[in-house]
Amino acid sequence: MSDNSQKKVIVGMSGGVDSSVSAYLLQQQGYHVEGLFMKNWEEDDDTEYCSAATDLADAQAVCDKLGIELHTVNFAAEYWDNVFELFLEEYKAGRTPNPDILCNKEIKFKAFLEFAAEDLGADYIATGHYVRRHDVDGKSRLLRGMDGNKDQSYFLYTLGHEQIAQSLFPVGELEKPQVRKIAEELELATAKKKDSTGICFIGERKFTDFLARYLPAQPGPILSVDDNKPMGQHQGLMYHTLGQRKGLGIGGVKDGGEDPWYVVDKDVANNILYVAQGHEHPRLMSYGLIAQQLHWVDRQPLTAERRCTVKTRYRQADIPCTVTPLGDDRITVRFDEPVAAVTPGQSAVFYLDDVCLGGGIIEERLQE
């Protein structure tokens, strides 16, 4: 038995297979393991959204099987104040935020980390994220997960080395099929449970219906960006994102040619949605971007130009780029090749090989 037996780890148990197997792996490594189920959203009486109760039951079943204690905590107030309200503000401004990144920053690696350390006496927290931690010269680095298809470092770029140092990521060293296999061999309740795809607080229900409850939709015109020709009506700019192809309702335009139509711009002031044909239309392409609200994992601001790669959305192939500091907590990023559908409000995340350097929020895209 390693000296880990003296170390207490609180695993964020979501009711999914990744956190379930994480708890088991840490047990095998000799840690004293306990679970914590976080409730981040107060459900309405909507029958579509009973998933929190199911997730809690699944987390409890796994903890019972592993013989570990499960704690519960309600972070719904923190979630509303620090994640959801910001999410709505961004949508109102015509941008497309990523709530999972905010949730990791404000809830999982802040509220949860503090609660685990202060209230539960944890030495570490652990999550089921597909990332790796690598300590160099007393500082913890964030690395991509071994499973390139499941790597979640994009969602964790706001973490600093001091938070990573207090965190363990057991499944980051594995590939997803291995994780499923372990869960099946242990006959865990979550072994066959499908991965959740919905935004944490919405679950699997329809996004547009959910958003309409909080932001009144304002219908407006859809115009062709090339000639301002009316193409139809949108039901609200917030329902559309740059590069979107489906759900525009303008498929069979007379004399429109064969190419599909894409969202290429939003005029928030005048409530106009601009579209263009073809996935390589010039208005869809960007040569770079300006990012703000920067977070660097090593907590050292960028002071000189550097070469690295960037992702402007999850699961995108790495884009070689040059990053230049602007001096006011903003940076300019120039891509080696034009990139489609760079979306303000989303995150640009930077890498040097497998190391996640950090990132920021896309403020604007550069089209020349």
Residue pairs with C-beta under 8 A, 6 or more apart in sequence:
1 30
2 29
2 30
3 30
4 29
4 30
4 31
5 30
5 31
5 32
6 32
7 31
7 32
7 123
7 124
8 31
8 32
8 33
8 34
8 120
8 121
8 122
8 123
8 124
9 26
9 31
9 32
9 33
9 34
9 122
9 123
9 124
9 125
9 126
9 168
10 34
10 35
10 36
10 71
10 116
10 120
10 122
10 124
10 125
10 126
11 19
11 22
11 23
11 26
11 33
11 34
11 35
11 36
11 125
11 126
11 127
12 19
12 35
12 36
12 38
12 108
12 112
12 125
12 126
12 127
12 128
13 19
13 20
13 23
13 35
13 36
13 37
13 59
13 62
13 63
13 70
14 37
14 38
14 55
14 59
14 128
14 196
15 37
15 54
15 55
15 56
15 57
15 58
15 59
15 190
15 193
16 55
16 58
16 128
16 190
16 193
16 195
16 196
17 128
17 179
17 180
17 183
17 188
17 190
17 191
17 193
17 195
18 128
18 129
18 130
18 171
18 179
19 35
19 59
19 127
19 128
20 58
20 59
20 62
20 128
20 183
20 188
20 189
20 190
21 128
21 170
21 171
21 179
21 182
21 183
21 188
22 126
22 127
22 128
22 168
22 169
22 170
22 171
23 33
23 35
23 62
23 63
23 66
23 68
23 126
24 66
24 182
24 186
24 188
25 170
25 171
25 182
26 33
26 126
26 168
26 170
27 33
27 66
27 68
29 170
31 124
33 66
33 68
34 68
34 69
34 70
34 71
34 120
35 59
35 62
35 63
35 68
35 69
35 70
35 71
36 70
36 71
36 72
36 73
36 112
36 115
36 116
36 120
37 55
37 56
37 59
37 60
37 70
37 71
37 72
37 73
38 72
38 73
38 74
38 75
38 107
38 108
38 112
39 52
39 56
39 72
39 73
39 74
39 75
39 76
40 75
40 76
40 79
40 83
40 103
40 107
40 200
40 201
41 52
41 76
41 79
41 200
41 201
42 76
43 49
43 50
43 52
46 205
48 203
48 204
48 205
49 203
49 205
51 196
51 203
51 204
56 72
58 189
58 190
58 193
59 70
60 70
61 188
61 189
61 190
62 188
62 189
62 190
63 69
63 70
65 186
65 187
65 188
65 189
71 120
73 112
73 115
75 107
75 111
75 112
78 106
78 107
78 111
79 103
79 106
79 107
79 201
82 102
82 106
82 107
83 99
83 102
83 103
83 106
83 107
83 201
84 99
84 201
86 97
86 102
87 97
87 99
87 102
88 214
88 215
90 96
90 97
90 345
91 97
91 211
91 215
91 238
92 215
92 238
93 268
93 345
94 237
94 238
94 266
94 268
94 344
95 343
95 344
95 345
96 241
96 242
96 343
96 344
96 345
96 346
97 345
97 346
98 155
98 345
98 346
98 347
99 199
99 200
99 201
100 155
100 199
100 200
101 154
101 155
101 157
101 158
101 347
103 200
104 155
104 156
104 158
104 159
105 158
105 159
108 127
109 125
109 156
109 158
109 159
109 163
109 167
112 125
113 125
113 163
113 166
113 167
116 122
116 125
117 125
117 166
124 166
124 167
124 168
125 166
125 167
125 168
126 167
126 168
126 169
126 170
127 167
127 169
128 170
128 171
129 145
129 152
129 155
129 156
129 169
129 171
129 172
130 145
130 146
130 147
130 150
130 151
130 152
130 169
130 171
130 172
130 176
131 142
131 143
131 144
131 145
131 151
131 152
131 153
131 156
131 169
131 172
131 356
132 142
132 143
132 144
132 145
132 146
132 169
132 172
132 173
132 354
133 140
133 141
133 142
133 143
133 164
133 165
133 167
133 168
133 169
133 172
134 140
134 141
134 143
134 355
135 141
135 165
139 161
139 165
139 298
140 161
140 162
140 164
140 165
141 161
141 164
141 297
141 298
141 355
141 356
142 153
142 156
142 157
142 159
142 164
142 297
142 355
142 356
143 153
143 172
143 354
143 355
143 356
144 151
144 153
144 351
144 354
144 356
145 151
145 152
145 153
145 169
145 171
145 172
146 172
146 173
146 174
146 175
147 174
147 175
147 176
149 176
149 315
150 175
150 176
153 349
153 351
153 356
154 311
154 314
154 315
154 347
154 349
154 356
154 359
155 314
156 356
157 295
157 297
157 347
157 349
157 350
157 356
157 358
157 359
158 295
158 358
158 359
159 167
159 295
159 297
160 295
160 297
160 298
160 299
161 297
161 298
161 299
162 299
164 297
171 179
180 191
183 190
183 191
184 191
184 192
196 203
196 204
197 204
198 204
198 205
199 207
202 210
208 235
208 239
211 238
211 239
212 236
215 236
215 238
217 235
217 236
217 238
217 239
218 236
218 237
218 271
219 233
219 234
219 235
219 236
220 233
220 234
220 236
220 237
220 270
220 271
220 272
220 273
221 230
221 232
221 233
221 234
221 271
221 272
221 273
222 230
222 231
222 232
222 233
222 234
222 248
222 250
222 272
222 273
222 274
222 275
223 229
223 230
223 231
223 272
223 273
223 274
223 275
224 231
224 274
224 275
224 276
225 264
225 265
225 274
225 275
225 276
225 281
225 283
226 276
231 250
231 253
231 261
231 275
232 248
232 249
232 250
233 249
234 240
234 248
234 273
237 266
237 268
237 271
237 273
239 247
240 247
240 248
240 263
240 266
240 273
241 263
241 343
242 263
242 264
242 265
242 266
242 284
242 341
242 342
242 343
242 344
243 262
243 263
243 284
243 340
243 341
243 343
244 262
244 263
245 260
245 261
245 262
245 263
245 279
248 261
248 263
248 275
250 261
250 275
251 260
251 261
253 261
256 277
257 277
259 277
259 278
259 279
260 277
260 278
260 279
261 275
261 276
261 277
262 275
262 276
262 277
262 278
262 279
262 281
262 284
262 341
263 273
263 274
263 275
264 274
264 275
264 276
264 281
264 283
264 284
265 273
265 274
265 283
266 272
266 273
266 274
267 273
267 274
274 283
276 283
276 284
278 284
279 340
280 340
282 367
283 367
284 340
284 341
285 338
285 339
285 340
285 367
286 335
286 338
286 339
286 340
286 342
286 365
286 366
286 367
287 334
287 335
287 338
287 366
287 367
287 368
288 321
288 332
288 333
288 334
288 335
288 365
288 366
289 312
289 332
289 333
289 342
289 348
289 362
289 363
289 364
289 365
289 366
290 326
290 330
290 331
290 332
290 333
290 362
290 363
290 364
290 366
291 330
291 331
291 333
291 348
291 359
291 360
291 361
291 362
291 363
292 329
292 330
292 360
292 361
292 363
293 329
293 360
293 361
294 301
294 302
294 329
294 330
294 331
294 358
294 359
294 360
295 358
295 359
295 360
296 302
296 357
296 358
297 356
297 357
297 358
298 357
298 358
301 325
301 329
302 323
302 325
302 331
303 325
304 325
305 322
305 323
305 324
305 325
306 322
306 323
307 320
307 321
307 322
307 323
308 321
308 323
308 350
308 351
308 352
308 357
309 318
309 319
309 320
309 321
309 350
309 351
309 352
310 318
310 319
310 321
310 323
310 333
310 335
310 348
310 349
310 350
310 351
311 318
311 319
311 348
311 349
311 351
312 319
312 339
312 342
312 343
312 346
312 347
312 348
312 362
313 341
313 343
313 346
318 351
319 335
319 336
319 337
319 339
320 335
320 336
320 337
321 333
321 334
321 335
321 336
322 333
322 334
323 331
323 332
323 333
323 350
324 331
324 332
324 333
324 334
325 331
326 332
330 360
330 363
331 360
332 366
333 348
334 366
342 362
342 365
343 362
343 365
344 362
344 363
344 364
344 365
345 361
345 362
346 361
346 362
347 359
347 360
347 361
347 362
348 359
348 360
348 361
348 362
349 356
349 358
349 359
350 356
350 357
350 358
350 359
351 357
